[in-house]
Amino acid sequence: MSRLPVQLSPGVNYSEIDITTVVPNVATTIGAFAGVFQWGPAEKVTTVTSEDNLVTVFGKPLNTEEGIDFHCAANFLQYGRNLKVVRVIGSNETTANSAGTTGLQFLNEDDFFARTDELAAPFYARYPGVLGNSLKVVLLDANGQSSLTVGATAAVGATQIKFTTSLGGTAEENDKLIFQTSNFSQVFLIDSVQGLTATIKTVVASTIPKDTTLTYRSKYADLFPITAETSTQATNLGGDNDELNVVVVDEDGLFTGTEGVVLETYQNVSKAYDAKNNDGAPNYVGAVLNNNSNYVWAGDVESLWGAANEQPITTAFGDVTTGYTAAGVSRYSFSGASAGTNNSNRLYIGGYSKFLDKESVDISLLIAGRAGGDALAETNIKLLRDLVNERKDCVLFISPKLENVLNKSQLAATNATITTRTNYDINSSYVVMDSGWKYIYDKYNDKFRYIPLNADIAGLCARSEFNTQAWYSPAGLNRGTIKNVIKLAFNPDQSSRDLLYVAGVNPVVTFSGEGTVLYGDKTMLKKPSAFDRINVRRLFITLEKAISAAAKYSLFEFNDEFTRSQFRNLVVPYLRSVQSQRGIIDFKVVCDETNNTGSVIDANQFVADIYIKPNRSVNFIQLNFIATRTDSTFTEII
């Protein structure tokens, strides 16, 4: 009976009691991977959802051995849609900046903003790596144009124009020179500049006398329909000249493959730290870049207009002075970044350690990638094993070394793979090992290369769950077909498959006319058990994660029959649902006074015993074909 509330005078009171709690669905298709990339946040868990997203965040694959890491991540994303990635870098992989300062390293957003007192350059590359050296930031103050005086008469047919002011380092190819008189107009595109002289792409069509005034206009000014001058907000508050137009450029073409491609533009941002745009969002150039850019951070930008500190919107701002040109255009090319030495065991283990805390990072499928092949020694594979054994809510996928299987006979490849499996010394249902590497075409570098299969096997688990459930085996012709395979480094025959499977290695096989298939579903648990199969291990991970999440709501309640009954009413319908979907054959939930005795209650504990009969996958099929006499009957024979 509910306790009646205390009322001081007659009236009607009502309350709600929620008994609709259910066992939640849990995600068990989340992949996790640590590797070397050209770009992107380092030493931080970042979620990607597709190969295109992977390229956007972490850049295209390196053309070196480290490029294998990108393809491992991309391979998983061909099957799954949720991959948590940690980029690992060496201590000598540094960050480009507009001042060209060397030796700087800002790992990620958190690291950058924790060290704002170190920011001396106006702009910094968003992430470490030599790709940052390809960046350039262009600021258009006012309208991005100015007047220039002709220093010598340019005759008809001339391909050069001389000025009284040096343009060296000011102009760029395709900037404009505009010759305008009352009866004639001609626009010249600059080809190159040397000192006082501009070489133009079209010849002079009408004589340009000495001392004539030409308009010089940056090519970037054409990107903006509105010039940057004074904002309405500044005008209303007594400020002046606060606006800038900003362009982020791939100057060397390392991001896009083409030099000079414009990556980002920002129109009419402000030099004032407290500026707002029409919808009330911050419009300060530093805030706009830091909140929106995929390529650069703003550092000490206020120094560009001669301010020692950020200034309010009421300021009468001067023009950009550092790097400022007569044309109202300031250009800041980045440099100072160096490539790191990344093929290090310590780096990979440091990256994977970001996945150790299961309360802060939810994962289900840990992909060893190259770390399960050539990059790491057996000792470090054991560290990854310890990680999943500690978490107990995810499975690690590993491969043999490429040297075990490439250009080897069937017997030699089989023996080498089994030897590596033995050296790994793994006895765990939370680890799965496949038989090799696949040969793929790397479209980004126009080459062929071998990639370990462990990302594909993890991907099969994700795809299998997406199409069916986590407790279905990812192997076989129905669910085990592997994508993007030109050939296998090692295609085990029946004899090799027999030896590998007994050793706990899952063969990956190419069958003529049927594709490349995962042809085994064992875990690396050595003893005979239901948990020596992938589907059973993943079934129990799913049940344990889901029921544990629901059980948290029993914490700090009374250990009485009401709470125990409530728990049973949560779990039993969920297990019936799993049973109806062929995950389990039968189950029983015991949560009563038999296992919650007085001593258990006095110890502030709560016990539930959940018995599960898991469904098993078919690994062996025996077909008996029996010939009978013509005059026999089947009922007699059977």
C-alpha positions in Angstrom: 0.0 0.0 0.0 1.3 3.5 -0.9 2.0 5.8 1.9 -0.4 8.8 2.0 1.2 12.2 1.9 0.7 14.6 4.8 -2.0 17.1 3.9 -3.0 20.1 6.1 -6.5 20.5 4.7 -8.9 18.4 2.6 -7.9 17.9 -1.0 -7.0 15.4 -3.7 -3.4 14.4 -4.2 -2.0 12.2 -7.0 1.4 10.6 -7.7 2.9 8.4 -10.4 4.8 5.2 -9.9 6.8 4.0 -12.9 7.0 0.2 -13.4 7.6 0.4 -17.1 11.4 0.0 -17.0 12.7 -2.5 -19.5 16.0 -4.1 -20.4 17.5 -1.6 -22.9 18.9 -2.5 -26.3 22.7 -2.2 -26.3 25.1 -1.5 -29.2 27.4 -4.4 -29.8 28.6 -3.4 -33.3 30.9 -0.6 -32.2 34.4 -1.0 -33.6 37.6 0.3 -32.0 40.9 0.9 -33.7 44.2 2.7 -33.1 46.6 3.5 -36.0 48.8 6.0 -37.9 47.1 8.6 -40.0 48.2 11.8 -41.8 45.7 14.1 -40.2 43.1 14.3 -37.4 43.0 14.5 -33.6 45.7 12.5 -32.0 45.6 10.4 -28.8 41.8 10.9 -28.6 38.9 8.7 -29.3 37.0 10.0 -32.4 34.0 8.3 -34.0 33.8 7.9 -37.8 30.8 6.4 -39.7 32.0 5.9 -43.3 35.1 5.8 -45.4 34.4 9.3 -46.7 34.1 10.5 -43.1 37.4 8.7 -42.3 39.1 10.6 -45.1 37.6 13.9 -44.0 38.7 13.5 -40.4 42.0 11.6 -40.7 43.1 12.3 -44.3 44.0 9.9 -47.1 46.3 6.9 -46.4 50.0 7.2 -46.4 51.9 5.7 -49.3 54.1 3.9 -46.7 53.6 0.8 -44.6 51.7 2.9 -42.1 49.0 3.4 -44.8 47.8 -0.1 -44.0 46.2 1.4 -40.8 43.9 3.6 -42.9 42.7 0.6 -45.0 42.0 -1.5 -41.9 39.7 1.2 -40.6 38.1 1.6 -44.0 37.7 -2.2 -44.4 35.6 -2.3 -41.2 33.5 0.6 -42.4 32.5 -1.4 -45.4 30.5 -3.6 -43.0 29.8 -1.4 -39.9 28.8 2.2 -39.4 30.4 3.0 -36.1 34.1 3.0 -35.6 36.0 4.7 -32.7 39.5 5.6 -33.9 42.6 6.8 -32.0 45.3 8.4 -34.1 48.8 7.6 -32.7 51.7 9.8 -33.4 55.4 10.0 -32.4 56.8 12.7 -30.2 58.6 14.2 -33.2 55.5 14.7 -35.3 54.8 18.4 -35.0 52.2 21.1 -35.8 52.4 23.6 -38.6 51.7 27.3 -37.9 51.7 30.6 -39.7 54.9 31.8 -37.9 56.9 28.7 -39.1 57.9 27.8 -35.5 59.3 24.3 -35.3 59.0 21.8 -32.6 55.4 22.5 -31.6 52.9 19.7 -31.0 49.2 20.2 -30.2 47.6 16.8 -30.2 44.0 17.6 -30.3 41.4 20.2 -29.4 41.6 19.6 -25.7 45.4 19.9 -25.8 45.3 23.1 -27.8 42.9 25.0 -25.5 44.7 23.7 -22.4 47.8 25.5 -23.6 46.5 28.9 -24.8 49.2 30.7 -22.9 51.8 29.2 -25.4 50.0 30.6 -28.5 52.3 33.1 -30.2 51.5 32.6 -33.9 48.2 33.9 -35.4 47.2 30.6 -36.8 48.0 26.9 -36.2 47.2 23.8 -38.2 44.3 21.9 -36.6 46.3 18.7 -36.1 49.9 17.6 -36.1 51.6 16.3 -39.3 53.2 17.6 -42.5 49.8 18.0 -44.2 49.6 21.2 -42.1 52.5 22.7 -44.1 50.1 22.9 -47.1 47.8 25.4 -45.5 47.5 29.1 -46.0 45.1 31.6 -44.4 44.2 34.7 -46.4 42.6 37.8 -44.7 40.8 40.3 -46.8 40.6 43.6 -45.0 38.2 46.2 -46.5 37.5 45.1 -50.0 40.7 43.2 -50.9 41.8 45.8 -53.4 43.8 49.0 -53.7 45.1 51.5 -56.2 48.6 51.1 -57.8 50.5 53.6 -59.9 52.1 52.6 -63.2 55.8 53.3 -63.2 56.5 53.1 -66.9 54.2 53.3 -70.0 52.9 50.0 -71.1 52.5 49.9 -74.9 50.0 47.9 -76.9 51.0 44.3 -77.0 53.1 44.5 -73.8 53.0 41.5 -71.5 54.4 43.2 -68.5 53.3 46.2 -66.4 55.7 48.1 -64.1 54.6 49.9 -60.9 56.1 52.4 -58.5 55.4 50.1 -55.6 56.9 46.6 -55.3 54.5 43.7 -55.7 57.0 41.1 -54.8 55.4 38.6 -52.3 52.1 40.5 -52.6 50.4 39.3 -55.7 49.5 35.8 -56.7 48.7 34.2 -60.0 45.2 35.1 -61.2 45.0 38.3 -59.1 43.5 41.1 -61.2 44.8 44.4 -62.5 42.0 46.6 -63.7 42.7 49.4 -66.2 39.7 51.7 -66.4 39.2 55.0 -68.3 36.2 56.9 -69.5 36.1 55.1 -72.8 38.2 51.9 -72.3 38.4 49.0 -69.8 40.6 46.0 -69.6 41.2 43.4 -66.9 44.5 41.6 -66.7 45.1 38.3 -64.8 48.6 38.2 -63.2 50.8 35.4 -64.3 53.7 36.2 -62.0 55.3 39.0 -60.1 59.0 40.0 -59.7 59.7 43.1 -57.7 58.0 46.1 -59.4 57.0 44.2 -62.5 53.8 42.1 -63.0 53.8 39.6 -65.9 50.2 39.4 -67.3 48.4 36.5 -69.1 46.9 38.7 -71.9 48.6 41.5 -73.8 47.9 45.2 -73.3 45.2 46.2 -75.7 45.4 50.0 -75.2 48.4 52.0 -74.1 48.6 52.5 -70.4 50.5 55.8 -69.7 53.0 56.2 -66.9 51.4 57.5 -63.6 48.1 55.9 -64.6 46.2 54.4 -61.6 45.2 50.7 -61.9 43.0 48.8 -59.5 44.7 45.8 -58.0 42.1 43.2 -56.8 42.8 39.8 -55.1 41.4 36.7 -56.7 40.0 35.8 -53.3 37.9 39.0 -53.2 35.6 37.4 -55.9 34.6 34.7 -53.4 32.6 37.2 -51.4 29.6 39.1 -52.6 29.9 41.6 -49.7 33.1 43.4 -48.8 34.4 43.4 -45.3 34.3 46.9 -43.8 32.4 47.9 -40.7 29.6 45.8 -39.2 26.2 47.2 -38.2 26.9 46.2 -34.6 30.1 48.2 -34.6 28.5 51.2 -36.3 25.7 51.3 -33.7 28.2 51.1 -30.8 30.8 53.6 -32.2 33.3 51.0 -33.5 34.9 51.0 -36.9 36.7 48.8 -39.5 36.0 45.6 -37.6 35.2 43.2 -40.4 37.4 40.6 -42.3 36.8 38.0 -44.9 38.8 34.9 -44.4 39.9 32.2 -46.8 41.6 28.9 -45.9 43.6 27.5 -48.9 45.3 24.2 -49.7 48.4 26.0 -51.0 50.5 23.0 -51.9 47.7 20.6 -52.7 48.5 18.0 -50.1 44.8 17.8 -49.0 43.1 17.9 -52.3 45.8 16.9 -54.8 45.5 20.4 -56.5 47.5 23.4 -55.5 45.6 26.5 -54.4 42.2 24.9 -53.8 40.0 27.0 -51.5 39.1 24.8 -48.5 36.9 27.1 -46.5 35.6 30.7 -46.5 34.2 32.9 -43.7 32.4 36.1 -44.6 32.3 39.3 -42.6 33.8 38.0 -39.3 34.9 40.5 -36.8 38.2 41.6 -35.1 36.2 42.3 -31.9 36.1 39.5 -29.3 32.5 40.3 -28.3 31.1 40.6 -31.8 27.8 38.8 -32.6 26.2 37.9 -35.9 22.5 38.4 -36.6 21.5 35.2 -34.8 23.4 36.0 -31.7 26.3 33.6 -32.3 29.9 34.7 -31.8 31.3 36.4 -34.8 34.9 37.1 -33.5 37.3 35.7 -36.1 39.1 33.6 -33.5 35.8 32.1 -32.3 34.5 31.5 -35.8 37.6 29.6 -36.9 37.9 27.6 -33.7 34.3 26.6 -33.7 33.9 25.8 -37.4 37.2 25.2 -39.3 38.3 21.7 -40.1 41.9 22.8 -40.8 43.1 25.7 -38.6 43.0 27.1 -35.1 43.2 30.8 -34.4 45.9 31.7 -31.9 47.2 35.2 -31.3 45.1 36.8 -34.1 44.6 40.1 -32.3 48.3 40.9 -32.9 47.6 41.2 -36.6 45.9 44.5 -36.2 48.3 45.8 -33.6 46.4 44.8 -30.5 48.2 43.3 -27.5 44.9 41.8 -26.3 41.4 41.1 -27.7 39.4 44.3 -28.1 35.7 45.1 -27.8 33.3 46.0 -30.7 33.4 49.7 -29.7 37.1 49.9 -30.9 38.1 51.9 -33.9 40.1 49.1 -35.5 43.1 49.6 -37.7 43.9 47.5 -40.7 45.8 44.2 -40.5 49.5 45.2 -40.2 51.4 41.9 -39.9 51.7 40.5 -43.4 49.4 43.3 -44.6 49.8 44.4 -48.3 48.7 47.4 -50.2 45.9 45.4 -51.7 44.2 44.9 -48.4 45.2 41.2 -48.5 47.2 39.4 -45.9 48.5 35.9 -46.6 49.9 33.5 -44.0 51.5 30.3 -45.3 52.0 27.5 -42.8 55.3 25.7 -42.1 57.2 24.2 -39.2 55.6 20.7 -39.2 57.7 17.6 -39.4 56.7 13.9 -39.9 57.1 11.6 -37.0 58.5 8.1 -36.7 55.4 6.1 -36.1 56.2 2.5 -36.5 56.6 1.9 -32.8 55.1 -0.7 -30.5 54.7 1.9 -27.7 52.7 4.2 -29.9 50.1 1.5 -30.8 49.7 0.3 -27.2 49.3 3.9 -26.0 46.5 4.4 -28.6 44.7 1.2 -27.6 45.0 2.1 -23.9 42.4 4.9 -24.6 39.8 2.0 -24.8 40.6 0.5 -21.5 37.9 2.2 -19.4 34.6 0.6 -20.4 32.6 3.2 -18.4 33.8 6.1 -20.6 34.2 4.3 -24.0 31.6 1.8 -25.2 33.1 -0.6 -27.7 32.4 -4.2 -28.9 34.8 -5.1 -31.6 38.5 -4.3 -31.0 40.5 -4.4 -34.3 44.2 -5.1 -34.0 44.8 -4.1 -37.6 48.5 -4.0 -38.4 49.1 -4.4 -34.7 47.9 -7.9 -35.1 50.3 -8.5 -38.0 53.8 -7.0 -38.5 53.8 -4.0 -36.3 53.7 -5.5 -32.8 55.5 -8.3 -31.2 53.8 -11.1 -29.3 54.2 -9.3 -26.0 52.1 -6.4 -27.2 49.4 -8.7 -28.6 49.1 -10.1 -25.1 48.5 -6.5 -23.8 45.6 -6.2 -26.2 44.4 -9.6 -25.0 44.6 -8.3 -21.4 42.6 -5.3 -22.4 39.6 -7.3 -23.6 39.9 -9.8 -20.8 39.7 -6.8 -18.4 36.7 -5.2 -20.1 34.8 -8.5 -20.7 32.4 -6.7 -23.0 34.3 -6.8 -26.4 36.2 -9.1 -28.6 39.7 -8.6 -30.0 40.4 -9.6 -33.7 43.9 -10.5 -34.7 45.7 -11.9 -37.7 49.0 -13.7 -38.2 52.1 -11.8 -39.5 52.3 -11.2 -43.2 55.6 -13.0 -43.3 53.8 -16.1 -42.0 51.6 -16.4 -45.0 53.1 -14.5 -48.0 54.8 -16.6 -50.7 54.7 -19.7 -48.6 53.6 -23.2 -49.5 50.4 -24.5 -47.9 52.3 -26.5 -45.2 54.8 -23.7 -44.5 52.1 -21.0 -44.2 50.0 -23.3 -42.0 52.9 -24.2 -39.7 54.0 -20.6 -39.4 50.5 -19.4 -38.6 50.1 -22.0 -35.9 53.5 -21.2 -34.5 52.5 -17.5 -34.2 49.2 -18.5 -32.6 51.2 -20.6 -30.1 53.6 -17.7 -29.4 50.7 -15.4 -28.7 49.9 -17.8 -25.9 46.2 -16.7 -25.8 43.6 -18.8 -24.0 40.5 -16.5 -24.1 37.1 -16.5 -25.6 37.4 -12.7 -26.0 40.0 -13.1 -28.8 39.5 -14.3 -32.4 42.2 -15.1 -34.9 42.0 -15.4 -38.7 44.3 -17.0 -41.2 45.9 -14.2 -43.1 46.0 -11.1 -45.3 44.2 -10.0 -48.4 45.5 -8.1 -51.5 43.6 -4.9 -52.3 43.8 -1.9 -54.7 44.7 1.3 -52.9 42.8 3.9 -55.0 44.3 6.8 -53.1 47.9 5.9 -53.9 47.3 3.9 -57.1 49.0 0.8 -55.9 48.2 -2.7 -54.6 49.0 -3.7 -51.1 48.3 -6.5 -48.5 45.9 -5.7 -45.6 45.3 -8.0 -42.5 41.9 -9.6 -42.4 41.1 -8.9 -38.8 39.2 -5.7 -39.6 37.0 -7.6 -42.1 36.3 -10.3 -39.5 35.2 -7.7 -37.0 33.2 -6.1 -39.8 31.4 -9.4 -40.5 30.3 -9.5 -36.8 28.9 -6.0 -37.2 27.1 -6.8 -40.5 25.8 -10.1 -39.1 24.2 -8.3 -36.1 22.9 -5.5 -38.3 21.1 -8.1 -40.6 20.2 -10.6 -38.0 21.4 -10.5 -34.3 24.7 -10.6 -32.5 24.3 -14.3 -31.6 24.3 -15.4 -35.2 27.7 -16.8 -36.5 29.5 -14.4 -38.8 31.0 -17.3 -40.8 29.9 -19.2 -43.8 28.4 -18.5 -47.2 25.3 -16.8 -45.8 26.9 -14.1 -43.6 30.7 -14.6 -44.0 31.5 -13.2 -47.4 34.4 -10.8 -47.3 34.5 -7.7 -49.5 37.2 -6.1 -51.7 39.5 -9.1 -52.2 41.7 -9.4 -55.2 43.4 -12.5 -53.8 44.5 -13.9 -50.4 48.2 -14.1 -49.3 47.3 -17.6 -48.1 44.2 -19.6 -49.4 44.2 -22.7 -47.1 43.1 -26.0 -48.6 41.2 -28.6 -46.7 44.3 -30.1 -45.0 45.5 -26.7 -43.9 42.0 -25.8 -42.7 41.9 -28.9 -40.6 45.2 -28.0 -38.8 44.3 -24.4 -38.4 40.9 -25.0 -37.0 42.2 -27.5 -34.4 44.7 -24.8 -33.4 41.9 -22.2 -33.0 42.6 -20.2 -36.1 39.6 -19.4 -38.4 40.4 -20.1 -42.0 39.5 -17.5 -44.6 39.0 -19.2 -48.0 38.4 -18.2 -51.6 36.1 -20.7 -53.3 35.8 -20.6 -57.0 32.5 -19.0 -58.0 31.5 -18.2 -54.4 33.9 -15.5 -53.3 36.1 -15.2 -50.2 34.5 -16.5 -47.0 35.2 -16.7 -43.3 35.1 -20.5 -42.8 35.3 -20.8 -39.1 33.8 -19.2 -36.0 36.1 -20.2 -33.1 37.4 -18.0 -30.4 40.9 -18.6 -29.0 39.6 -20.4 -25.9 41.6 -23.6 -25.7 39.3 -25.8 -23.5 36.1 -27.3 -25.1 33.3 -25.0 -24.1 30.2 -23.2 -25.5 32.4 -20.0 -25.3 34.8 -21.4 -27.9 32.4 -20.1 -30.6 32.1 -16.4 -31.7 28.3 -16.4 -31.7 28.1 -17.7 -28.1 30.7 -15.2 -26.8 28.8 -12.4 -28.5 25.5 -13.7 -27.2 26.7 -13.5 -23.7 28.3 -10.1 -24.2 24.9 -8.8 -25.4 23.0 -10.3 -22.6 25.5 -9.2 -19.9 25.6 -5.6 -21.2 21.8 -5.2 -21.6 20.9 -6.9 -18.3 23.6 -5.1 -16.4 22.4 -1.8 -17.7 18.9 -2.6 -16.4 20.2 -3.9 -13.1 21.7 -0.5 -12.2 18.2 0.7 -11.4 18.1 -1.9 -8.5 21.0 -0.3 -6.8 20.2 1.3 -3.5 16.7 -0.2 -3.4 15.7 -2.6 -0.6 16.6 -6.3 -1.1 13.1 -7.5 -0.6 10.6 -9.6 -2.6 9.3 -6.5 -4.3 12.7 -5.5 -5.7 13.5 -9.1 -6.7 10.2 -9.5 -8.4 10.7 -6.3 -10.2 14.1 -7.5 -11.4 12.7 -10.8 -12.6 9.9 -9.0 -14.5 12.6 -7.0 -16.3 14.8 -9.9 -17.3 12.4 -12.7 -18.2 10.6 -10.9 -21.0 13.9 -9.8 -22.5 15.3 -13.4 -22.5 12.0 -14.6 -24.0 12.6 -12.1 -26.8 16.1 -13.4 -27.3 14.8 -17.0 -27.3 12.2 -16.1 -29.9 15.0 -14.8 -32.1 16.9 -18.1 -31.9 19.6 -16.8 -29.6 19.0 -19.2 -26.7 17.2 -22.6 -26.4 16.0 -22.1 -22.8 16.7 -20.1 -19.7 15.9 -19.7 -16.0 16.1 -16.7 -13.7 16.6 -17.3 -10.0 16.3 -14.2 -7.9 14.5 -15.0 -4.6 15.2 -15.9 -1.0 17.1 -19.0 -2.0 20.1 -17.0 -3.3 19.4 -13.7 -1.4 19.7 -15.2 2.0 19.9 -13.2 5.2 23.7 -13.1 5.1 23.6 -11.8 1.5 21.1 -9.1 2.5 23.1 -8.1 5.5 26.1 -7.7 3.3 24.1 -5.2 1.2 24.3 -7.5 -1.8 21.8 -8.6 -4.4 22.1 -11.8 -6.3 20.5 -13.1 -9.5 21.4 -16.4 -11.1 20.6 -16.4 -14.9 20.9 -19.8 -16.5 21.3 -19.8 -20.3 21.2 -22.6 -22.8 22.9 -21.0 -25.8 22.1 -22.0 -29.4 25.1 -23.5 -31.3 26.2 -22.9 -34.8 26.6 -25.9 -37.2 30.2 -26.6 -37.8 30.1 -30.1 -39.2 27.5 -31.6 -41.6 27.2 -35.3 -42.3 25.2 -36.3 -45.3 24.3 -40.0 -45.7 23.2 -41.2 -49.1 21.8 -44.7 -48.9 21.0 -46.9 -52.0 18.0 -49.3 -51.6 16.5 -52.2 -53.5 13.7 -51.5 -55.8 11.2 -53.7 -53.9 12.1 -52.3 -50.5 10.0 -49.8 -48.5 11.4 -46.8 -46.7 9.4 -47.5 -43.6 11.1 -50.9 -43.3 14.6 -49.5 -43.8 14.3 -46.5 -41.6 
